[in-house]
Amino acid sequence: MSRSSRSKRPAGDTARGVWRVLLPVLGLLAACAPDDRPLTQLVLVADTDIADIDTIRFEVSESGNPETELAEATRSEGSGPSYVAVVRQEGSLGPVTVTARGFRRGMPRIERVHRVSFVSEQTRVVSLHLLARCLEPSRCPAEQSCGETGCIGRDLTAPQLTSWSGTPPALAHGSSDAALPAPDARVSDAGSDAGSTELRQCGDAGLVDLQSDPLHCGECVTKCTGMRTVCSAGKCVKP
């Protein structure tokens, strides 16, 4: 770690969760609280296969609270995963928003964001690996993040957070070989009735409803024009 900076929270702030970010020292990760209870911790881990990323910054924030905890690590190609421990001291278990950002010469190149909650008296790992394939134009839809297995929801539950084993998990070789959804891939289909939606990622237009969008009616490239300017059930019709 090159440096670690932390925002100041008022003492006794129990309405929100109160935590502190620790440097990545294994002894600290395994430590117990002063009363010998296991610590309630999240270990944020980020590795990358993007060769020119020289710094990874971790951020921890909470909804409705403008304060953010920061920790930053310098790295070199092949240096292995960067990681920090976030210890919950009092108050709510979450959720909190955790972010890993990759920088090159001070300029952000990529980020990964998830929302997670602490698990009482347990140390859980949050994987925030940054992959080269996630730089591609065909990014994930809103409320999803690009990860090792493709696009996944930003909200992670306790079963999705592995227990700390004493070693930060490295990025698996070949993770960038998995394909992202194609730009025109269908994301969901709520049914075939007249009020259904069919969402599809249509290039720069993002996620659109092919059943009702007059600019992308039935297909991404179909635009309702002339007398038929309304899109209904995936077809252009008169208003």
C-alpha positions as CSV (number, residue, x, y, z in Angstrom):
1,M,0.0,0.0,0.0
2,S,1.4,3.4,-0.9
3,R,-0.9,5.4,1.4
4,S,-4.3,5.2,3.2
5,S,-6.6,8.1,4.0
6,R,-9.8,7.9,6.0
7,S,-12.7,10.3,6.5
8,K,-13.6,11.2,10.0
9,R,-16.9,10.0,11.5
10,P,-18.5,11.4,14.6
11,A,-18.1,9.2,17.7
12,G,-21.1,7.2,18.7
13,D,-22.6,7.3,15.1
14,T,-24.6,4.1,15.4
15,A,-27.4,5.0,13.0
16,R,-25.0,4.3,10.2
17,G,-22.3,1.6,10.1
18,V,-18.9,2.8,11.4
19,W,-15.8,1.1,10.0
20,R,-12.1,1.6,9.4
21,V,-9.9,0.6,6.5
22,L,-6.8,-1.4,7.5
23,L,-3.5,-1.9,5.6
24,P,-3.2,-5.4,4.1
25,V,-1.4,-7.0,7.0
26,L,-2.4,-10.7,7.5
27,G,-2.0,-10.4,11.2
28,L,-4.6,-7.7,11.3
29,L,-7.0,-9.6,9.2
30,A,-6.9,-12.5,11.6
31,A,-7.2,-10.4,14.7
32,C,-10.0,-10.5,17.2
33,A,-11.8,-7.5,18.7
34,P,-10.7,-6.4,22.2
35,D,-13.3,-8.6,23.8
36,D,-11.9,-11.7,21.9
37,R,-14.9,-11.8,19.5
38,P,-14.0,-12.4,15.9
39,L,-13.9,-9.2,13.9
40,T,-16.6,-8.3,11.4
41,Q,-14.7,-7.6,8.3
42,L,-14.8,-7.3,4.5
43,V,-11.6,-7.9,2.6
44,L,-11.7,-6.0,-0.7
45,V,-9.5,-7.7,-3.3
46,A,-8.6,-6.5,-6.8
47,D,-6.2,-8.0,-9.3
48,T,-6.0,-7.0,-13.0
49,D,-4.8,-8.2,-16.3
50,I,-4.6,-4.7,-17.7
51,A,-0.8,-4.2,-18.1
52,D,-0.7,-0.4,-17.8
53,I,-2.7,0.0,-14.6
54,D,-0.2,1.3,-12.0
55,T,-2.6,2.1,-9.1
56,I,-5.7,0.5,-7.7
57,R,-7.9,2.6,-5.4
58,F,-10.5,1.1,-3.1
59,E,-13.5,3.2,-1.9
60,V,-16.2,2.4,0.7
61,S,-19.3,4.5,1.0
62,E,-22.8,4.3,2.4
63,S,-26.1,5.5,1.0
64,G,-27.1,8.9,2.3
65,N,-23.6,9.5,3.8
66,P,-21.3,11.8,1.7
67,E,-18.2,10.5,3.5
68,T,-16.1,7.9,1.8
69,E,-13.2,5.7,3.1
70,L,-10.2,5.5,0.7
71,A,-7.2,3.2,0.4
72,E,-4.8,3.2,-2.5
73,A,-2.2,0.7,-3.6
74,T,0.6,1.1,-6.2
75,R,1.3,-1.9,-8.4
76,S,3.3,-3.3,-11.3
77,E,2.5,-5.9,-13.9
78,G,2.4,-9.3,-12.3
79,S,2.6,-8.0,-8.7
80,G,-0.5,-9.9,-7.7
81,P,-3.8,-8.8,-6.1
82,S,-4.1,-5.6,-4.0
83,Y,-6.3,-5.8,-1.0
84,V,-7.5,-4.0,2.2
85,A,-9.6,-5.0,5.2
86,V,-12.7,-3.0,6.1
87,V,-13.5,-3.5,9.8
88,R,-17.1,-2.8,10.9
89,Q,-16.8,-1.2,14.4
90,E,-20.4,-0.4,15.3
91,G,-23.8,0.3,13.9
92,S,-25.4,-1.1,10.8
93,L,-24.0,-4.1,8.8
94,G,-24.9,-2.3,5.6
95,P,-25.3,-2.4,2.8
96,V,-22.3,-0.4,1.8
97,T,-21.0,0.4,-1.7
98,V,-17.5,-0.9,-2.5
99,T,-15.5,0.3,-5.5
100,A,-12.2,-0.7,-7.1
101,R,-10.8,1.7,-9.7
102,G,-7.7,1.1,-11.8
103,F,-5.6,4.2,-12.8
104,R,-2.8,4.8,-15.2
105,R,-0.6,7.8,-14.4
106,G,-3.4,9.3,-12.3
107,M,-6.2,8.8,-14.9
108,P,-9.0,6.4,-14.2
109,R,-9.2,3.5,-16.8
110,I,-11.8,1.1,-15.3
111,E,-13.9,0.5,-12.2
112,R,-16.0,-2.2,-10.6
113,V,-18.7,-1.5,-8.1
114,H,-20.8,-3.7,-5.8
115,R,-23.1,-3.3,-2.9
116,V,-22.5,-5.7,0.0
117,S,-23.2,-6.1,3.7
118,F,-21.0,-7.2,6.5
119,V,-21.6,-10.6,8.1
120,S,-21.5,-10.4,11.9
121,E,-18.2,-11.7,13.4
122,Q,-17.0,-13.1,10.0
123,T,-14.4,-12.0,7.5
124,R,-15.8,-12.2,3.9
125,V,-14.0,-11.5,0.7
126,V,-15.3,-9.2,-2.0
127,S,-13.8,-9.8,-5.4
128,L,-13.3,-6.6,-7.4
129,H,-11.0,-7.9,-10.1
130,L,-10.5,-5.6,-13.1
131,L,-10.5,-7.3,-16.5
132,A,-9.2,-6.1,-19.8
133,R,-12.3,-7.4,-21.6
134,C,-14.5,-5.1,-19.4
135,L,-12.9,-2.2,-21.3
136,E,-14.8,-3.3,-24.4
137,P,-17.6,-1.0,-25.8
138,S,-20.3,-3.7,-25.1
139,R,-20.5,-3.0,-21.4
140,C,-22.9,-4.5,-18.9
141,P,-26.4,-3.0,-18.4
142,A,-27.2,-0.7,-15.6
143,E,-27.1,-2.2,-12.1
144,Q,-24.6,-4.9,-13.3
145,S,-20.9,-5.1,-13.1
146,C,-18.4,-6.8,-15.3
147,G,-16.6,-9.6,-13.6
148,E,-14.9,-12.9,-14.1
149,T,-18.0,-14.8,-15.2
150,G,-19.5,-11.9,-17.3
151,C,-22.1,-9.4,-16.2
152,I,-23.4,-9.9,-12.7
153,G,-25.7,-7.9,-10.4
154,R,-24.1,-5.2,-8.3
155,D,-25.9,-6.4,-5.2
156,L,-24.0,-9.4,-3.7
157,T,-25.4,-11.5,-0.9
158,A,-23.6,-13.2,1.9
159,P,-23.4,-16.6,0.1
160,Q,-21.6,-14.9,-2.8
161,L,-18.8,-13.7,-0.5
162,T,-16.3,-16.3,0.3
163,S,-14.7,-16.7,3.7
164,W,-11.2,-15.3,4.1
165,S,-8.6,-18.1,3.8
166,G,-5.5,-16.1,4.7
167,T,-4.5,-15.5,1.1
168,P,-6.2,-12.9,-1.3
169,P,-7.6,-14.7,-4.3
170,A,-5.8,-13.9,-7.5
171,L,-7.4,-13.3,-10.9
172,A,-7.8,-16.7,-12.6
173,H,-5.8,-17.1,-15.8
174,G,-8.0,-16.8,-18.9
175,S,-10.7,-14.8,-17.1
176,S,-10.7,-12.3,-20.0
177,D,-11.5,-15.0,-22.5
178,A,-15.2,-15.2,-21.3
179,A,-17.5,-13.4,-23.7
180,L,-19.5,-10.3,-22.7
181,P,-23.1,-10.1,-24.0
182,A,-23.2,-9.1,-27.6
183,P,-24.4,-5.6,-28.2
184,D,-27.8,-6.8,-29.5
185,A,-28.2,-9.7,-27.0
186,R,-31.6,-10.1,-25.5
187,V,-31.5,-9.4,-21.8
188,S,-35.0,-10.4,-20.6
189,D,-38.4,-11.2,-21.9
190,A,-41.3,-10.7,-19.5
191,G,-43.9,-12.6,-21.5
192,S,-45.9,-12.6,-24.7
193,D,-48.9,-10.6,-23.7
194,A,-49.7,-7.1,-25.0
195,G,-48.2,-5.5,-21.9
196,S,-44.9,-7.4,-22.1
197,T,-41.4,-6.0,-22.4
198,E,-38.5,-7.3,-24.4
199,L,-35.3,-5.6,-23.4
200,R,-32.3,-5.6,-25.6
201,Q,-28.9,-3.9,-25.6
202,C,-28.9,-1.8,-28.8
203,G,-25.4,-0.3,-29.3
204,D,-25.1,3.2,-28.0
205,A,-28.8,3.4,-27.2
206,G,-28.3,1.1,-24.3
207,L,-31.1,-1.1,-23.0
208,V,-34.3,-0.5,-24.8
209,D,-37.8,-2.0,-24.9
210,L,-38.3,-3.5,-28.4
211,Q,-42.1,-3.8,-27.7
212,S,-42.7,-0.1,-27.3
213,D,-39.7,2.0,-28.4
214,P,-40.5,3.7,-31.8
215,L,-36.8,4.1,-32.5
216,H,-36.1,0.4,-32.0
217,C,-39.4,-1.4,-32.7
218,G,-39.1,-5.2,-32.8
219,E,-35.5,-4.9,-33.8
220,C,-32.7,-2.5,-32.9
221,V,-32.5,-1.2,-36.4
222,T,-36.2,-0.7,-37.0
223,K,-37.5,2.9,-36.6
224,C,-41.2,3.8,-36.9
225,T,-41.6,6.6,-39.5
226,G,-44.2,8.1,-41.8
227,M,-47.8,7.4,-40.8
228,R,-46.8,4.6,-38.5
229,T,-45.0,6.4,-35.7
230,V,-46.1,4.3,-32.7
231,C,-44.5,1.0,-31.6
232,S,-47.0,-1.5,-30.2
233,A,-46.1,-5.1,-29.4
234,G,-43.0,-4.8,-31.5
235,K,-44.7,-3.4,-34.6
236,C,-45.0,0.1,-36.0
237,V,-48.6,1.2,-36.1
238,K,-50.6,4.4,-36.7
239,P,-51.2,6.5,-33.6
